[in-house]
Amino acid sequence: MPLPKALLFSSIVLLATSTGCTGSSVTLRPDGSPGPQECPEESKKALRYMGLRVGDSVLVDLDANQTESRRLTLYDGPIESVTREEFGPLGATSRLYGQVWTSGPQVVIRYFEAQSPNGEKVPICAVARLGYDQMRKLPESRPGTAILAGSVAAAFIVDAYR
């Protein structure tokens, strides 16, 4: 089965690179958290080709540099997360690249790109989520940072960032 996965993933990469993936700017809410943002059509196409649908999810280590941490410190800016299991054609230990916002009451992480263990990158639209307020910053978090009680969350496929 690895061969069909590799062929599918190569087709996705070709599609993504031929359509010229682009991002759009994000407006901020009064509390500093990001406002709504559409997913680029290239990301939606890549997700369809990978067989990933809105609501599909995978467990991730939120910060590739702080795996297995009991207390995780995140900073505003880029983030690299690592999948803990297979996710469509993306194998375990694939990388998810995105952006972190810490200004609101809880951390917001949006993912824009995935990289398989073989190095191929594809555009995606996903967000990090945890129930029970577990993405809420701990009170000792300073401006521009967020301290969380754990280092694992789920990355969910979305069709737009809300």
DOKELUM-157305 format. One record per residue (C-alpha): y negated, z, x negated; residue number from 1; residue in one letter. Coordinates in steps of 0.05 Angstrom, whole numbers, padded with zeros to 5 digits, m for minus. Layout:
BEGIN
py_pz_px_i_aa
Y_Z_X_NUM_A
...
***
This chain:
BEGIN
py_pz_px_i_aa
00000_00000_00000_1_M
m00050_00008_m00057_2_P
m00059_m00068_m00062_3_L
m00085_m00078_00010_4_P
m00133_m00019_00000_5_K
m00159_m00049_m00064_6_A
m00168_m00117_m00031_7_L
m00204_m00086_00028_8_L
m00249_m00045_m00017_9_F
m00266_m00105_m00060_10_S
m00285_m00143_00003_11_S
m00330_m00086_00025_12_I
m00363_m00084_m00044_13_V
m00375_m00158_m00042_14_L
m00406_m00153_00027_15_L
m00451_m00096_00007_16_A
m00476_m00128_m00057_17_T
m00487_m00196_m00024_18_S
m00530_m00167_00032_19_T
m00576_m00128_m00014_20_G
m00572_m00056_00009_21_C
m00640_m00025_00020_22_T
m00664_00043_00042_23_G
m00722_00062_00086_24_S
m00773_00117_00080_25_S
m00764_00183_00116_26_V
m00817_00218_00156_27_T
m00817_00294_00151_28_L
m00821_00343_00209_29_R
m00872_00399_00208_30_P
m00821_00447_00177_31_D
m00808_00397_00120_32_G
m00739_00374_00144_33_S
m00728_00299_00150_34_P
m00741_00264_00216_35_G
m00699_00210_00248_36_P
m00679_00151_00206_37_Q
m00639_00088_00223_38_E
m00578_00069_00183_39_C
m00585_00002_00149_40_P
m00544_m00054_00180_41_E
m00508_m00064_00113_42_E
m00482_00007_00116_43_S
m00458_m00002_00187_44_K
m00421_m00066_00167_45_K
m00389_m00033_00107_46_A
m00366_00026_00149_47_L
m00335_m00021_00201_48_R
m00298_m00059_00146_49_Y
m00272_00006_00118_50_M
m00248_00027_00187_51_G
m00293_00088_00189_52_L
m00324_00106_00256_53_R
m00379_00152_00279_54_V
m00351_00223_00278_55_G
m00299_00210_00224_56_D
m00304_00265_00171_57_S
m00278_00288_00104_58_V
m00283_00354_00067_59_L
m00329_00351_00007_60_V
m00350_00395_m00050_61_D
m00425_00392_m00037_62_L
m00447_00391_m00110_63_D
m00401_00359_m00162_64_A
m00430_00407_m00214_65_N
m00417_00470_m00174_66_Q
m00347_00462_m00144_67_T
m00310_00525_m00119_68_E
m00375_00566_m00121_69_S
m00381_00625_m00074_70_R
m00456_00617_m00074_71_R
m00484_00548_m00082_72_L
m00556_00532_m00102_73_T
m00582_00465_m00080_74_L
m00648_00434_m00098_75_Y
m00692_00383_m00062_76_D
m00673_00313_m00087_77_G
m00612_00273_m00103_78_P
m00542_00300_m00095_79_I
m00472_00279_m00116_80_E
m00415_00306_m00074_81_S
m00340_00297_m00083_82_V
m00288_00283_m00029_83_T
m00228_00329_m00027_84_R
m00181_00280_00007_85_E
m00174_00206_00024_86_E
m00227_00178_00071_87_F
m00209_00109_00097_88_G
m00202_00066_00034_89_P
m00241_00117_m00007_90_L
m00192_00159_m00047_91_G
m00195_00233_m00060_92_A
m00248_00250_m00112_93_T
m00293_00193_m00088_94_S
m00367_00208_m00098_95_R
m00418_00210_m00042_96_L
m00491_00202_m00063_97_Y
m00549_00224_m00022_98_G
m00611_00266_m00013_99_Q
m00621_00341_m00001_100_V
m00679_00372_00037_101_W
m00687_00448_00034_102_T
m00754_00458_00069_103_S
m00728_00472_00139_104_G
m00687_00533_00162_105_P
m00623_00499_00140_106_Q
m00604_00449_00087_107_V
m00602_00376_00107_108_V
m00559_00328_00066_109_I
m00557_00254_00081_110_R
m00509_00208_00044_111_Y
m00527_00135_00032_112_F
m00474_00111_m00017_113_E
m00401_00123_m00035_114_A
m00365_00108_m00100_115_Q
m00290_00104_m00102_116_S
m00251_00132_m00161_117_P
m00244_00061_m00189_118_N
m00320_00057_m00194_119_G
m00338_00010_m00136_120_E
m00399_00031_m00095_121_K
m00412_00017_m00021_122_V
m00468_00036_00027_123_P
m00452_00088_00080_124_I
m00488_00132_00131_125_C
m00462_00204_00132_126_A
m00488_00275_00137_127_V
m00461_00342_00112_128_A
m00446_00391_00168_129_R
m00416_00460_00178_130_L
m00412_00500_00242_131_G
m00432_00572_00253_132_Y
m00499_00565_00216_133_D
m00464_00557_00149_134_Q
m00515_00506_00126_135_M
m00570_00557_00138_136_R
m00605_00579_00075_137_K
m00595_00651_00052_138_L
m00659_00693_00055_139_P
m00665_00697_m00021_140_E
m00675_00621_m00026_141_S
m00740_00602_m00060_142_R
m00784_00542_m00041_143_P
m00751_00477_m00062_144_G
m00682_00509_m00065_145_T
m00629_00532_m00017_146_A
m00575_00582_m00031_147_I
m00513_00574_00012_148_L
m00454_00621_00021_149_A
m00403_00568_00001_150_G
m00395_00501_m00034_151_S
m00353_00461_00016_152_V
m00374_00424_00078_153_A
m00353_00364_00119_154_A
m00386_00296_00111_155_A
m00390_00260_00179_156_F
m00402_00186_00190_157_I
m00464_00173_00233_158_V
m00497_00111_00262_159_D
m00567_00141_00252_160_A
m00596_00203_00220_161_Y
m00626_00249_00273_162_R
***
